[in-house]
Amino acid sequence: QVQLVESGGGLVQAGGSLRLSCAASGIPFSNRPMGWYRQAPGKQRELVADITSNGITNYADSVKGRFTISRDGFKNTVFLQMNSLKPEDTAVYYCKLDWGRQYWGQGTQVTVSS
C-alpha cells in the first residue's frame, strides 16, 4: 500500500523559513515524479513545485527564487525548502507521487503571519 506522509508545516512569521518533507512508502526505490501542491481556503489546489525522474524541477511563478524542491531517491523522500515566506503562502501543502496513478498525502498546514 502506497502512503505519503508529509511533515514540517507550522506557524511562521513573514520572512521566515520552513522545510517540508514527504516520505513515500510502499513503493520500490525509485526516483518517481513527485511534487508539492497547496490549497488555500476558498481556492483551488495549485502546483507549487515538482521534480521529474531525471531531477528536472519546475516552480510556480509565485515561489520562484524563494522555494526549492529536492529529493532523496534512496529514501523516496521529497523536500520543499521555503524561504522568505509571505502571508499569501498560507495554505495546506500536499505531496503528490506519480506511479501509475497519482497518490496524495494528507497535507500539512503552513501558516505565515504578517
TORMARMAR-160076 format. One record per atom (N, C-alpha, C): residue in one letter; residue number from 1; y, z, x negated. Coordinates in steps of 0.1 Angstrom, whole numbers, plus 2048, in hexadecimal, padded with zeros to 3 digits. Layout:
! residues N
   residuo   num     y     z     x
         a   NUM     Y     Z     X
...
//
This chain:
! residues 114
   residuo   num     y     z     x
         q     1   7F4   800   7F8
         q     1   800   800   800
         q     1   80C   800   7F7
         v     2   815   7F6   7FA
         v     2   821   7F5   7F2
         v     2   82C   7FF   7F7
         q     3   832   806   7EE
         q     3   83C   810   7F1
         q     3   848   80E   7E7
         l     4   854   80F   7EC
         l     4   860   80F   7E4
         l     4   867   81D   7E7
         v     5   86A   824   7DC
         v     5   871   831   7DE
         v     5   87E   830   7D6
         e     6   889   831   7DD
         e     6   896   832   7D7
         e     6   89A   840   7D4
         s     7   8A2   841   7CA
         s     7   8A8   84E   7C6
         s     7   8B5   84C   7BF
         g     8   8BD   857   7BE
         g     8   8CA   856   7B6
         g     8   8D6   856   7BE
         g     9   8D5   855   7CC
         g     9   8E1   855   7D4
         g     9   8E8   862   7D4
         g    10   8F4   863   7DA
         g    10   8FB   86F   7DB
         g    10   909   86D   7DE
         l    11   911   878   7DD
         l    11   91F   878   7DF
         l    11   927   878   7D2
         v    12   930   86F   7D1
         v    12   938   86E   7C4
         v    12   946   86A   7C7
         q    13   94F   86E   7BF
         q    13   95D   86B   7C1
         q    13   960   85D   7BC
         a    14   96A   857   7C2
         a    14   96E   849   7BE
         a    14   970   849   7AF
         g    15   96B   83E   7A9
         g    15   96C   83D   79A
         g    15   960   842   793
         g    16   957   849   79A
         g    16   94C   84F   794
         g    16   940   845   793
         s    17   935   84A   78F
         s    17   929   842   78D
         s    17   91C   848   793
         l    18   913   83F   796
         l    18   906   844   79B
         l    18   8FC   83A   796
         r    19   8F0   83E   794
         r    19   8E5   835   790
         r    19   8D9   837   79A
         l    20   8D7   82C   7A1
         l    20   8CC   82B   7AA
         l    20   8BF   826   7A4
         s    21   8B4   82C   7A8
         s    21   8A7   827   7A3
         s    21   89E   824   7AF
         c    22   895   81A   7AD
         c    22   88C   816   7B7
         c    22   87E   814   7B1
         a    23   875   81C   7B4
         a    23   867   81B   7AE
         a    23   85E   815   7B8
         a    24   857   80A   7B4
         a    24   84D   803   7BD
         a    24   83F   808   7B9
         s    25   837   80B   7C3
         s    25   829   80F   7C0
         s    25   820   806   7C9
         g    26   814   806   7C5
         g    26   80A   7FE   7CD
         g    26   80A   7EF   7CA
         i    27   811   7EC   7BF
         i    27   810   7DE   7BA
         i    27   80C   7DE   7AC
         p    28   806   7D3   7A7
         p    28   803   7D3   799
         p    28   80F   7D1   791
         f    29   80E   7D5   784
         f    29   819   7D3   77B
         f    29   81E   7C4   77B
         s    30   82B   7C3   77E
         s    30   830   7B5   77F
         s    30   83F   7B6   780
         n    31   846   7AC   77C
         n    31   854   7AB   77D
         n    31   857   7A3   78A
         r    32   855   7A8   795
         r    32   858   7A1   7A2
         r    32   867   7A2   7A5
         p    33   86C   798   7AC
         p    33   87A   798   7B0
         p    33   87D   7A5   7B8
         m    34   888   7AC   7B4
         m    34   88C   7B8   7BB
         m    34   89B   7B8   7BD
         g    35   89F   7BF   7C6
         g    35   8AE   7C0   7C8
         g    35   8B2   7CC   7CF
         w    36   8C0   7CE   7CF
         w    36   8C6   7D9   7D6
         w    36   8CF   7D3   7E1
         y    37   8CE   7D9   7ED
         y    37   8D6   7D5   7F8
         y    37   8DD   7E2   7FD
         r    38   8E7   7E1   805
         r    38   8EE   7EC   80B
         r    38   8F2   7E9   819
         q    39   8F3   7F4   821
         q    39   8F8   7F3   82F
         q    39   901   7FE   832
         a    40   90E   7FB   835
         a    40   918   805   839
         a    40   917   806   848
         p    41   91C   811   84D
         p    41   91C   813   85C
         p    41   923   807   863
         g    42   91D   802   86D
         g    42   923   7F7   875
         g    42   923   7EA   86E
         k    43   91D   7E9   863
         k    43   91D   7DC   85B
         k    43   90F   7D7   859
         q    44   90D   7CA   856
         q    44   900   7C5   853
         q    44   8FC   7C8   845
         r    45   8EF   7C8   843
         r    45   8EA   7CB   836
         r    45   8EE   7BF   82D
         e    46   8F2   7C2   820
         e    46   8F7   7B8   817
         e    46   8F1   7B9   80A
         l    47   8EF   7AE   803
         l    47   8EA   7AE   7F5
         l    47   8F4   7B5   7EC
         v    48   8F0   7BD   7E3
         v    48   8F8   7C3   7D9
         v    48   8F5   7BC   7CB
         a    49   8E8   7BC   7C8
         a    49   8E4   7B6   7BB
         a    49   8D5   7B3   7BC
         d    50   8D0   7A9   7B5
         d    50   8C2   7A7   7B4
         d    50   8BF   7A1   7A6
         i    51   8B2   7A2   7A3
         i    51   8AD   79E   796
         i    51   8A0   796   798
         t    52   89F   78A   792
         t    52   893   782   793
         t    52   888   786   78A
         s    53   87D   780   78B
         s    53   871   782   783
         s    53   875   780   774
         n    54   87E   776   772
         n    54   882   773   764
         n    54   88E   77B   75F
         g    55   892   785   767
         g    55   89D   78D   763
         g    55   8AB   788   766
         i    56   8AC   77E   76E
         i    56   8B9   778   771
         i    56   8BF   781   77C
         t    57   8CB   785   77A
         t    57   8D2   78E   783
         t    57   8DC   787   78C
         n    58   8DF   78C   797
         n    58   8E9   787   7A1
         n    58   8F0   793   7A7
         y    59   8FD   791   7A9
         y    59   905   79C   7AF
         y    59   90E   798   7BA
         a    60   910   7A0   7C3
         a    60   91A   79E   7CD
         a    60   928   79E   7C6
         d    61   931   796   7CB
         d    61   93E   795   7C4
         d    61   945   7A3   7C4
         s    62   943   7AB   7CE
         s    62   949   7B8   7D0
         s    62   945   7C2   7C5
         v    63   93A   7BF   7BF
         v    63   935   7C9   7B5
         v    63   934   7C4   7A7
         k    64   937   7B7   7A5
         k    64   937   7B1   798
         k    64   940   7B9   78E
         g    65   93A   7BC   782
         g    65   942   7C3   778
         g    65   941   7D2   77A
         r    66   93C   7D7   785
         r    66   93B   7E5   787
         r    66   92D   7EA   788
         f    67   924   7E2   78E
         f    67   916   7E5   78F
         f    67   90D   7DD   786
         t    68   902   7E3   782
         t    68   8F9   7DC   779
         t    68   8EA   7DF   77E
         i    69   8E3   7D4   781
         i    69   8D5   7D6   785
         i    69   8CC   7D3   779
         s    70   8C2   7DB   777
         s    70   8B8   7DA   76C
         s    70   8AB   7DE   771
         r    71   8A1   7DC   769
         r    71   893   7DF   76D
         r    71   88B   7E4   761
         d    72   881   7EC   765
         d    72   876   7F0   75B
         d    72   869   7EA   761
         g    73   866   7DE   75C
         g    73   85A   7D7   762
         g    73   84D   7DF   760
         f    74   84C   7E7   755
         f    74   840   7EE   753
         f    74   83E   7F9   75E
         k    75   849   7FE   763
         k    75   848   808   76D
         k    75   84B   803   77B
         n    76   84D   7F6   77D
         n    76   850   7F0   78A
         n    76   85C   7F8   790
         t    77   866   7FA   788
         t    77   872   801   78C
         t    77   87F   7F9   78A
         v    78   888   7F9   794
         v    78   894   7F2   792
         v    78   8A0   7FC   794
         f    79   8AA   7FA   78C
         f    79   8B5   803   78C
         f    79   8C2   7FC   790
         l    80   8CC   804   795
         l    80   8D9   7FF   798
         l    80   8E3   809   792
         q    81   8E9   805   788
         q    81   8F4   80E   782
         q    81   901   80A   789
         m    82   907   814   78F
         m    82   913   811   796
         m    82   91F   819   790
         n    83   929   812   78B
         n    83   934   818   785
         n    83   941   815   78D
         s    84   94B   81C   78A
         s    84   958   81A   791
         s    84   956   819   7A0
         l    85   94F   822   7A5
         l    85   94C   821   7B3
         l    85   959   823   7BC
         k    86   959   81C   7C7
         k    86   964   81C   7D1
         k    86   95F   821   7DE
         p    87   968   826   7E6
         p    87   964   82B   7F4
         p    87   95D   820   7FC
         e    88   960   813   7FA
         e    88   95A   808   801
         e    88   94B   806   7FC
         d    89   947   80C   7F2
         d    89   939   80B   7ED
         d    89   930   815   7F5
         t    90   936   81D   7FE
         t    90   92E   827   806
         t    90   925   81F   80F
         a    91   918   822   80E
         a    91   90E   81C   816
         a    91   901   822   814
         v    92   8F7   81E   81B
         v    92   8E9   821   818
         v    92   8E4   815   80F
         y    93   8DF   818   804
         y    93   8DA   80E   7FB
         y    93   8CB   80D   7FC
         y    94   8C6   800   7FD
         y    94   8B8   7FE   7FF
         y    94   8B3   7F5   7F3
         c    95   8A7   7F8   7EF
         c    95   8A0   7F0   7E5
         c    95   897   7E6   7EC
         k    96   896   7DA   7E7
         k    96   88D   7D0   7EC
         k    96   884   7CA   7E2
         l    97   877   7C7   7E5
         l    97   86E   7C1   7DC
         l    97   868   7B5   7E3
         d    98   868   7A9   7DC
         d    98   861   79D   7E1
         d    98   854   79C   7DA
         w    99   849   79D   7E2
         w    99   83C   79B   7DD
         w    99   833   796   7E9
         g   100   834   789   7EB
         g   100   82D   783   7F6
         g   100   835   785   803
         r   101   83B   790   804
         r   101   844   793   810
         r   101   84F   79C   80A
         q   102   858   7A0   813
         q   102   862   7AA   80F
         q   102   85E   7B8   812
         y   103   860   7C1   808
         y   103   85E   7CF   80A
         y   103   86B   7D6   808
         w   104   86E   7E0   810
         w   104   87A   7E8   810
         w   104   878   7F6   80E
         g   105   881   7FD   806
         g   105   880   80B   805
         g   105   887   812   811
         q   106   887   81F   811
         q   106   88C   826   81D
         q   106   89B   828   81C
         g   107   8A1   825   810
         g   107   8B0   826   80F
         g   107   8B4   833   809
         t   108   8BF   832   802
         t   108   8C5   83E   7FC
         t   108   8D5   83E   7FF
         q   109   8DA   849   803
         q   109   8E8   849   807
         q   109   8F1   84A   7FB
         v   110   8FB   842   7FA
         v   110   906   843   7F0
         v   110   913   845   7F8
         t   111   91A   84F   7F4
         t   111   927   852   7FB
         t   111   931   854   7F0
         v   112   93C   84C   7F1
         v   112   947   84D   7E7
         v   112   953   852   7EE
         s   113   958   85D   7E9
         s   113   964   863   7EF
         s   113   970   85E   7E8
         s   114   97B   85E   7F0
         s   114   988   859   7EA
         s   114   990   864   7E4
//
